[in-house]
Amino acid sequence: MDNAFSAQRGSLRLEPGFLHGPLGASRRRRSTLMLPRDIYAQNSIITKLSPAAVLSSSLSAISNMAAEKEMPDAAPPPDPSLSRTAAPDAANSSSAPSQTIHIGTRQSLLARVQADEVVRHLKAAWPQHNFEVHAMSTTGDNNQSTALHKFNEKALWTQELEVLLQSGELDLIVHCLKDMPTQLPKDLVIGGITKREDPRDALVIKPSLVGKYRTLAELPAGSVVGTSSLRRIAQCKRFYPHLKFTDVRGNLGTRLAKLDNPESEYSAIILAVAGLNRLGMGERITQHLSKLSGGMLYAVGQGALAIEIRDGDERVKELVHAIGDERTTREGLAERQLMRTLEGGCSVPIGVETEWVSRKGLLDTDVGIGVKPAEEYHKLTGIAETDLGGKTSENKKDEEGKESETLELTDELIMRAIVISLDGTDAAEVEARRRITSREEADEFGFEVAKQLVAKGADKILEQIQLDRGIIQEQGNA
């Protein structure tokens, strides 16, 4: 916690000037955990990689990129293949050749399904191009025994993929936004964030107990609930001290298999609704957890997919910009700025809940902290610069031609946030609302909410968490 946290004075320094860095076997047939035959869009390919492997399929793309980098100041000629108004057969013409875009993702089934979701959007927007998906393992995938909060690294799920993106072997990476550190490598940015899936957490009850218990509150004293998240454990300890919470690691299928094993200790586990829905396992959900149902706030960025690209790669940025969702982007910006300011991550119990409300004609009375220059904004947030920075999004249609949701000038964003001690006994909570008309304002809102949390004692809670962790670490090394 080097930027915002000051252990010397026992307080959190909140200075706008420091913002210099870029922003789980079910009861179904076993086949539900296998990769569906039709899970990848046409012209999508899955390739397994090791971090040091060279993607032979992308050698020509690397060569082209290297040539471009030799003339950094030269303005590239217009690329007719990137015209969204091109005829469907434009890719077959000599004047508009198709391109192959190399997409990185993790090897888990859920990660591949998420990558396919992005590919479908890209194919709909850019039918003339081919999209190849390359899957590989990351540090977080390779170590399934260590509790997440015990890792010192923040880029558990991203680092190996980012190396390939930086080298030019990949053109973009699909991540769960919640897995991305708030500080990205200086030459990488978030090119876009797609429309958010349900961000809430879900209680999944052991099959033999389904029908007998429906909520966390109904589980009998001593019941074991599995989760790998300190945020979930801390919040649950606050409201359900009669329950026992233990760590459970592994991909979604592995965690469900542990729950479903008749010999296992688990009565239930807590998972993300988005992951269950994306794998077609939504029927396993017993309780949707929220502030009003179970008292649970979700993780920053949960349910949203982010697309990471190289900063300055205009070719890929244009591709990705076409499939971004402005509402989700602004939610993500506000949530990530909150976490960045508090220097949180997988090892710190910070929960959020955001929602949009429409207030036609309502004037904004909130006081902001000052708008940063638009040309510098993307450097602070880690979000690629676009023409939507200070504008309200226009109506646009999805792949089926239906009008998608749009942002109005009077739309307000409500954010609920909590910082809670590991044992659940102390908490700082805030609920705030603000009219958000730009990405800059979303960023400012997140910072403002963080300041309110600190005013309510979040700094003391975070300091104690760091102190406790240090003591435990010293005892372990003794």
Backbone hydrogen bonds, N-H to C=O, Kabsch-Sander energy under -0.5 kcal/mol:
donor,donor_aa,acceptor,acceptor_aa,energy
6,S,11,S,-1.6
7,A,5,F,-0.6
11,S,6,S,-1.8
13,R,4,A,-2.3
13,R,11,S,-0.6
14,L,12,L,-0.6
15,E,13,R,-0.7
18,F,15,E,-2.2
19,L,16,P,-1.6
20,H,18,F,-2.7
32,T,29,R,-2.4
33,L,30,R,-2.4
34,M,31,S,-1.5
39,I,36,P,-1.6
44,S,41,A,-1.8
47,T,133,V,-1.0
49,L,135,A,-1.8
53,A,50,S,-1.8
55,L,53,A,-0.5
56,S,54,V,-1.1
58,S,55,L,-2.1
59,L,56,S,-1.2
62,I,58,S,-2.3
63,S,59,L,-2.4
64,N,60,S,-2.1
65,M,61,A,-2.2
66,A,62,I,-2.6
67,A,63,S,-1.9
68,E,64,N,-1.8
69,K,65,M,-2.2
70,E,66,A,-0.9
70,E,67,A,-0.5
71,M,68,E,-1.5
74,A,71,M,-1.1
82,L,79,D,-2.0
83,S,80,P,-1.4
84,R,82,L,-0.6
86,A,83,S,-1.5
90,A,87,A,-2.6
92,N,89,D,-1.5
93,S,90,A,-1.6
96,A,93,S,-0.9
98,S,91,A,-0.8
101,I,99,Q,-0.6
101,I,130,N,-2.9
102,H,100,T,-0.5
103,I,101,I,-0.6
103,I,132,E,-3.5
104,G,172,L,-2.8
105,T,134,H,-2.0
107,Q,136,M,-0.9
112,R,108,S,-2.1
113,V,109,L,-2.4
114,Q,110,L,-2.4
115,A,111,A,-2.3
116,D,112,R,-2.3
117,E,113,V,-1.9
118,V,114,Q,-1.8
119,V,115,A,-2.5
120,R,116,D,-2.5
121,H,117,E,-1.6
122,L,118,V,-2.5
123,K,119,V,-3.0
124,A,120,R,-1.9
125,A,121,H,-1.8
126,W,122,L,-3.1
129,H,126,W,-1.7
130,N,99,Q,-3.1
131,F,43,N,-0.7
132,E,101,I,-2.4
133,V,45,I,-2.3
134,H,103,I,-3.6
134,H,132,E,-0.5
135,A,47,T,-2.7
135,A,133,V,-0.5
136,M,105,T,-1.8
137,S,49,L,-0.6
140,G,156,L,-2.3
142,N,138,T,-2.4
143,N,139,T,-1.6
144,Q,142,N,-0.7
150,K,147,A,-2.0
151,F,148,L,-1.6
158,T,155,A,-0.8
159,Q,155,A,-1.8
162,E,158,T,-2.4
163,V,159,Q,-1.8
164,L,160,E,-1.1
165,L,161,L,-1.8
166,Q,162,E,-2.7
167,S,163,V,-1.7
168,G,164,L,-0.6
168,G,165,L,-0.8
169,E,164,L,-1.5
170,L,164,L,-1.4
171,D,102,H,-2.9
172,L,102,H,-1.5
173,I,308,E,-1.9
174,V,104,G,-2.4
175,H,173,I,-0.6
175,H,306,A,-2.8
177,L,175,H,-0.5
177,L,304,A,-2.8
178,K,301,G,-0.7
179,D,176,C,-1.7
180,M,177,L,-1.4
184,L,22,P,-0.8
184,L,182,T,-0.6
188,L,185,P,-2.3
189,V,309,I,-2.5
190,I,382,G,-4.5
191,G,189,V,-0.8
191,G,307,I,-3.0
192,G,307,I,-1.0
194,T,305,L,-2.0
197,E,303,G,-2.8
201,D,289,L,-0.8
202,A,271,L,-3.5
203,L,287,Q,-2.9
204,V,202,A,-0.6
204,V,269,I,-2.8
205,I,203,L,-0.5
206,K,267,S,-2.6
209,L,206,K,-2.5
210,V,206,K,-0.8
210,V,207,P,-0.8
211,G,213,Y,-0.7
212,K,209,L,-1.7
213,Y,209,L,-1.7
218,E,215,T,-0.5
219,L,215,T,-0.8
219,L,216,L,-0.9
222,G,242,H,-3.3
223,S,220,P,-1.9
224,V,265,E,-0.6
225,V,223,S,-0.5
225,V,244,K,-3.1
226,G,268,A,-2.4
227,T,246,T,-2.3
230,L,228,S,-0.5
230,L,346,C,-0.6
233,I,229,S,-2.3
234,A,230,L,-2.8
235,Q,231,R,-1.9
236,C,232,R,-2.6
237,K,233,I,-2.6
238,R,234,A,-1.2
239,F,235,Q,-1.3
240,Y,236,C,-3.3
243,L,240,Y,-2.0
244,K,223,S,-2.9
246,T,225,V,-2.0
255,R,24,G,-0.8
255,R,251,N,-2.4
256,L,24,G,-1.5
256,L,252,L,-2.2
257,A,253,G,-2.1
258,K,254,T,-2.0
259,L,255,R,-1.9
260,D,256,L,-2.7
261,N,257,A,-1.3
264,S,261,N,-2.1
267,S,224,V,-3.0
268,A,224,V,-1.3
269,I,204,V,-2.1
270,I,226,G,-2.3
271,L,202,A,-2.3
271,L,269,I,-0.5
273,V,200,R,-2.5
274,A,198,D,-0.7
276,L,272,A,-1.6
277,N,273,V,-2.7
278,R,274,A,-2.6
279,L,275,G,-1.4
280,G,277,N,-1.6
281,M,276,L,-3.3
284,R,281,M,-2.1
285,I,282,G,-1.5
286,T,203,L,-3.1
287,Q,203,L,-1.4
289,L,201,D,-2.7
289,L,287,Q,-0.6
290,S,293,S,-2.4
295,G,290,S,-1.0
296,M,290,S,-2.0
297,L,295,G,-0.5
298,Y,352,V,-1.7
302,Q,299,A,-2.0
304,A,301,G,-1.8
306,A,175,H,-2.3
307,I,192,G,-2.7
308,E,173,I,-2.5
308,E,306,A,-0.6
309,I,189,V,-2.8
311,D,187,D,-2.7
313,D,310,R,-1.8
314,E,312,G,-1.6
317,K,313,D,-2.4
318,E,314,E,-2.0
319,L,315,R,-1.2
320,V,316,V,-2.5
321,H,317,K,-2.6
322,A,318,E,-1.0
323,I,320,V,-1.7
324,G,321,H,-1.0
325,D,193,I,-3.0
326,E,324,G,-0.5
329,T,325,D,-2.3
330,R,326,E,-2.4
331,E,327,R,-2.4
332,G,328,T,-3.0
333,L,329,T,-2.5
334,A,330,R,-2.2
335,E,331,E,-2.6
336,R,332,G,-2.8
337,Q,333,L,-2.3
338,L,334,A,-1.9
339,M,335,E,-2.1
340,R,336,R,-3.0
341,T,337,Q,-2.6
342,L,338,L,-1.7
343,E,339,M,-0.6
343,E,340,R,-0.8
344,G,339,M,-2.5
348,V,345,G,-1.5
350,I,348,V,-1.7
351,G,418,I,-2.3
352,V,298,Y,-3.0
353,E,416,R,-1.8
355,E,414,I,-1.9
357,V,412,E,-2.6
359,R,357,V,-0.6
359,R,410,T,-0.8
362,L,359,R,-1.9
368,G,366,D,-0.6
376,E,373,P,-1.5
377,Y,373,P,-0.9
377,Y,374,A,-0.6
378,H,374,A,-0.6
379,K,376,E,-0.9
380,L,376,E,-1.0
380,L,377,Y,-1.0
381,T,377,Y,-1.8
382,G,378,H,-1.8
384,A,190,I,-3.2
389,G,386,T,-0.9
391,K,388,L,-1.0
398,D,402,K,-2.1
401,G,398,D,-2.3
404,S,396,K,-2.5
411,D,408,E,-1.8
412,E,357,V,-3.3
413,L,434,R,-3.0
414,I,355,E,-3.3
414,I,412,E,-0.5
415,M,413,L,-0.5
415,M,432,A,-2.9
416,R,353,E,-2.9
417,A,430,V,-2.7
418,I,351,G,-2.3
419,V,428,A,-2.2
420,I,349,P,-1.8
421,S,426,D,-2.9
424,G,421,S,-1.6
428,A,419,V,-2.7
430,V,417,A,-2.3
432,A,415,M,-2.6
434,R,413,L,-1.6
436,I,411,D,-1.3
436,I,434,R,-0.5
437,T,435,R,-0.6
439,R,389,G,-1.8
440,E,389,G,-0.8
442,A,438,S,-1.5
443,D,439,R,-2.3
444,E,440,E,-2.4
445,F,441,E,-2.3
446,G,442,A,-1.9
447,F,443,D,-1.8
448,E,444,E,-2.6
449,V,445,F,-2.5
450,A,446,G,-1.9
451,K,447,F,-2.1
452,Q,448,E,-1.9
453,L,449,V,-2.1
454,V,450,A,-2.2
455,A,451,K,-2.1
456,K,452,Q,-0.9
456,K,453,L,-0.6
457,G,454,V,-1.9
458,A,453,L,-2.2
461,I,457,G,-1.6
462,L,458,A,-2.6
463,E,459,D,-2.3
464,Q,460,K,-2.1
465,I,461,I,-2.1
466,Q,462,L,-2.1
467,L,463,E,-2.3
468,D,464,Q,-3.0
469,R,465,I,-2.2
470,G,466,Q,-2.0
471,I,467,L,-2.1
472,I,468,D,-2.3
473,Q,469,R,-2.2
474,E,470,G,-2.3
475,Q,471,I,-2.3
476,G,472,I,-1.9
477,N,473,Q,-1.5
478,A,474,E,-0.8
